[in-house]
Amino acid sequence: MAASVEYYRQVRKAQREYEKAKGIVEDIVLSFDRELKREANKLDVIEFKIEGNFARVDSNLKKIDALDKRISPLENQITNISQIYSQSNTNIISGLTGLELKIKDFATSQETVKQKIAGFEDQIKKVTTISEIGIEPVMPIRRDKAMATLTDTEITVLEMLSSEGPKTAPEIKEKVRLSREHTARLMKKLYEEGYLEREVGKIPFSYSIKKEMEKLLRKPENSQPT
């Protein structure tokens, strides 16, 4: 009986261990099954991505083929352009050679011109000497007009310059009581008609009466009977 009881206990213990082991195995199997499902899902996603990549690759290949078809005519055009460019370079080189000859001829002509210019230097220096001292070239008096066409104001200005010496337009304006514009026009007229000389070394210009005009102004006085 004691042996039977002990055997029964061992059997029950073994049965409990079996049940426990069975539960662990079932848990492991379930866990493994879930892991397999997750991996299967991952494989499905990877497969989907691979299929999408294959589709894009196929599309890109088609695009590349289309580009190849477009590039081929362009390559032919580039070849033709290169040939034309080579011919143009040959023409340009020939043109440059002719241009060099023309430049040499121009240099020779320029040297001749320089020699001619050097021959006129003395004359130019004589002409520019007057400008360097600040006095414009003397304009000849128009003797046919002389005093006949002068107004009383103009004669007054000439007499003032004869007696008081050179003056500027603003100074003359204060003496004759005219506007600035009227005085400027009057002085310009007397200068252009040859009654005055003008110093241009500084602004405003200084006007002075010509020696010949001074003599004309004094003639009436000298011709009066004593």
C-alpha positions as CSV (number, residue, x, y, z in Angstrom):
1,M,0.0,0.0,0.0
2,A,2.8,2.4,0.9
3,A,4.5,1.6,-2.4
4,S,1.2,2.2,-4.2
5,V,0.6,5.5,-2.5
6,E,4.2,6.6,-3.3
7,Y,3.8,5.5,-6.9
8,Y,0.5,7.4,-7.2
9,R,2.2,10.5,-5.8
10,Q,5.0,10.2,-8.3
11,V,2.5,9.8,-11.1
12,R,0.6,12.9,-10.0
13,K,3.8,14.9,-9.7
14,A,4.9,13.7,-13.2
15,Q,1.4,14.7,-14.5
16,R,1.8,18.2,-13.0
17,E,5.2,18.6,-14.5
18,Y,3.9,17.4,-17.8
19,E,1.0,19.9,-17.7
20,K,3.5,22.7,-16.7
21,A,5.9,21.7,-19.5
22,K,3.0,21.5,-21.9
23,G,1.9,25.0,-21.0
24,I,5.5,26.3,-21.5
25,V,5.8,24.5,-24.9
26,E,2.4,25.9,-26.0
27,D,3.5,29.4,-25.0
28,I,6.8,28.9,-26.9
29,V,4.8,27.6,-29.9
30,L,2.4,30.6,-29.8
31,S,5.3,33.0,-29.4
32,F,7.2,31.4,-32.3
33,D,4.0,31.5,-34.4
34,R,3.5,35.2,-33.7
35,E,7.1,35.8,-34.5
36,L,6.7,33.9,-37.8
37,K,3.7,36.0,-38.6
38,R,5.6,39.3,-37.9
39,E,8.5,38.1,-40.1
40,A,6.0,37.1,-42.8
41,N,4.4,40.5,-42.7
42,K,7.9,42.1,-42.9
43,L,8.7,39.9,-45.9
44,D,5.4,41.0,-47.5
45,V,6.3,44.7,-47.0
46,I,9.8,44.1,-48.4
47,E,8.4,42.2,-51.4
48,F,6.0,45.1,-52.0
49,K,8.8,47.6,-51.9
50,I,10.9,45.5,-54.2
51,E,8.1,45.2,-56.6
52,G,7.7,49.1,-56.5
53,N,11.4,49.5,-57.0
54,F,11.3,47.2,-60.0
55,A,8.4,49.2,-61.4
56,R,10.4,52.4,-60.9
57,V,13.5,50.9,-62.4
58,D,11.5,49.7,-65.4
59,S,10.0,53.2,-65.8
60,N,13.5,54.8,-65.6
61,L,14.8,52.3,-68.2
62,K,12.0,53.4,-70.5
63,K,12.9,57.0,-69.9
64,I,16.6,56.3,-70.6
65,D,15.6,54.6,-73.9
66,A,13.6,57.7,-74.8
67,L,16.5,60.0,-74.0
68,D,18.8,57.9,-76.0
69,K,16.5,58.3,-79.0
70,R,16.5,62.1,-78.5
71,I,20.3,62.3,-77.9
72,S,21.2,60.5,-81.1
73,P,19.9,63.3,-83.4
74,L,21.6,65.8,-81.2
75,E,24.9,64.0,-81.5
76,N,24.6,64.2,-85.3
77,Q,23.9,67.9,-85.0
78,I,26.9,68.4,-82.7
79,T,29.1,66.6,-85.2
80,N,27.9,68.9,-88.0
81,I,28.4,72.0,-85.8
82,S,31.9,70.9,-85.0
83,Q,32.7,70.6,-88.7
84,I,31.3,74.0,-89.4
85,Y,33.2,75.5,-86.5
86,S,36.4,74.0,-87.8
87,Q,35.8,75.6,-91.2
88,S,34.9,78.9,-89.5
89,N,38.2,78.8,-87.5
90,T,40.1,78.4,-90.8
91,N,38.3,81.4,-92.2
92,I,38.9,83.5,-89.1
93,I,42.6,82.7,-89.1
94,S,42.7,83.8,-92.7
95,G,40.9,87.0,-91.9
96,L,43.2,87.7,-89.0
97,T,46.2,87.4,-91.2
98,G,44.7,89.9,-93.6
99,L,43.9,92.2,-90.6
100,E,47.5,92.0,-89.4
101,L,48.6,93.3,-92.8
102,K,46.1,96.1,-92.7
103,I,47.3,97.0,-89.2
104,K,50.8,97.2,-90.4
105,D,49.8,99.5,-93.3
106,F,47.8,101.6,-90.9
107,A,50.9,101.9,-88.6
108,T,53.0,103.0,-91.6
109,S,50.3,105.6,-92.5
110,Q,50.2,106.8,-88.9
111,E,53.9,107.3,-88.8
112,T,53.6,109.4,-92.0
113,V,50.8,111.5,-90.4
114,K,53.0,112.0,-87.3
115,Q,55.8,113.3,-89.4
116,K,53.4,115.7,-91.1
117,I,52.0,116.8,-87.8
118,A,55.5,117.4,-86.5
119,G,56.0,119.8,-89.4
120,F,53.1,122.0,-88.1
121,E,54.2,122.1,-84.5
122,D,55.9,125.5,-84.7
123,Q,52.8,127.0,-86.2
124,I,50.6,125.5,-83.6
125,K,52.8,126.8,-80.8
126,K,52.6,130.3,-82.2
127,V,48.8,130.1,-82.3
128,T,48.5,128.7,-78.7
129,T,50.8,131.2,-77.1
130,I,48.0,133.8,-77.0
131,S,45.7,131.3,-75.3
132,E,48.3,130.4,-72.7
133,I,48.5,134.0,-71.4
134,G,44.7,134.1,-71.1
135,I,43.7,136.5,-73.9
136,E,41.6,135.6,-76.8
137,P,42.9,136.5,-80.3
138,V,42.2,140.1,-81.3
139,M,39.3,140.5,-83.6
140,P,39.8,143.2,-86.3
141,I,37.6,146.3,-86.0
142,R,34.9,146.5,-88.6
143,R,35.8,149.9,-89.8
144,D,32.8,150.2,-92.1
145,K,30.6,150.2,-89.1
146,A,32.8,152.0,-86.6
147,M,30.6,154.6,-84.8
148,A,27.7,154.7,-87.2
149,T,25.7,151.8,-85.7
150,L,26.5,152.4,-82.0
151,T,23.8,153.4,-79.6
152,D,24.2,156.1,-76.9
153,T,24.6,153.3,-74.2
154,E,27.2,151.5,-76.3
155,I,29.2,154.7,-76.8
156,T,29.0,155.4,-73.0
157,V,30.4,151.9,-72.3
158,L,33.2,152.4,-74.8
159,E,34.1,155.8,-73.3
160,M,34.0,154.4,-69.8
161,L,36.4,151.6,-70.7
162,S,38.6,154.1,-72.5
163,S,38.9,156.4,-69.5
164,E,38.7,153.9,-66.6
165,G,40.4,150.8,-68.1
166,P,39.3,147.1,-68.3
167,K,36.0,146.1,-66.5
168,T,33.9,143.0,-66.1
169,A,30.2,142.8,-67.2
170,P,28.9,143.0,-63.6
171,E,31.0,146.2,-63.0
172,I,29.7,147.7,-66.3
173,K,26.1,146.8,-65.3
174,E,26.4,148.8,-62.1
175,K,27.7,151.8,-64.1
176,V,25.1,151.8,-66.9
177,R,22.1,150.7,-64.7
178,L,21.0,147.9,-67.1
179,S,19.9,144.3,-66.3
180,R,22.4,141.5,-66.2
181,E,21.0,139.9,-69.4
182,H,21.0,143.3,-71.3
183,T,24.5,144.1,-70.2
184,A,25.7,140.6,-71.2
185,R,24.2,141.0,-74.7
186,L,25.6,144.5,-75.1
187,M,29.2,143.4,-74.2
188,K,28.9,140.3,-76.5
189,K,27.8,142.5,-79.4
190,L,30.6,145.1,-78.9
191,Y,33.2,142.2,-78.7
192,E,31.9,140.3,-81.7
193,E,31.8,143.5,-83.8
194,G,35.4,144.2,-83.0
195,Y,35.3,147.2,-80.6
196,L,36.6,145.3,-77.5
197,E,39.1,142.8,-76.4
198,R,38.3,140.1,-73.9
199,E,40.5,138.4,-71.3
200,V,39.4,134.8,-70.6
201,G,41.9,133.8,-68.0
202,K,39.2,134.1,-65.3
203,I,35.5,134.4,-64.9
204,P,33.8,136.8,-65.2
205,F,35.6,137.9,-68.4
206,S,37.3,141.3,-68.3
207,Y,36.6,143.6,-71.3
208,S,39.0,146.4,-72.5
209,I,38.6,148.8,-75.5
210,K,40.9,148.3,-78.5
211,K,43.6,150.9,-79.2
212,E,42.1,151.6,-82.6
213,M,38.7,152.3,-81.0
214,E,40.3,154.7,-78.5
215,K,41.7,156.7,-81.4
216,L,38.3,156.8,-83.1
217,L,36.7,158.0,-79.9
218,R,39.3,160.8,-79.5
219,K,39.2,162.1,-83.2
220,P,36.1,164.3,-82.7
221,E,37.8,166.0,-79.8
222,N,41.1,166.5,-81.7
223,S,39.3,167.9,-84.8
224,Q,37.5,170.6,-82.8
225,P,38.8,174.2,-83.5
226,T,40.9,175.8,-80.8
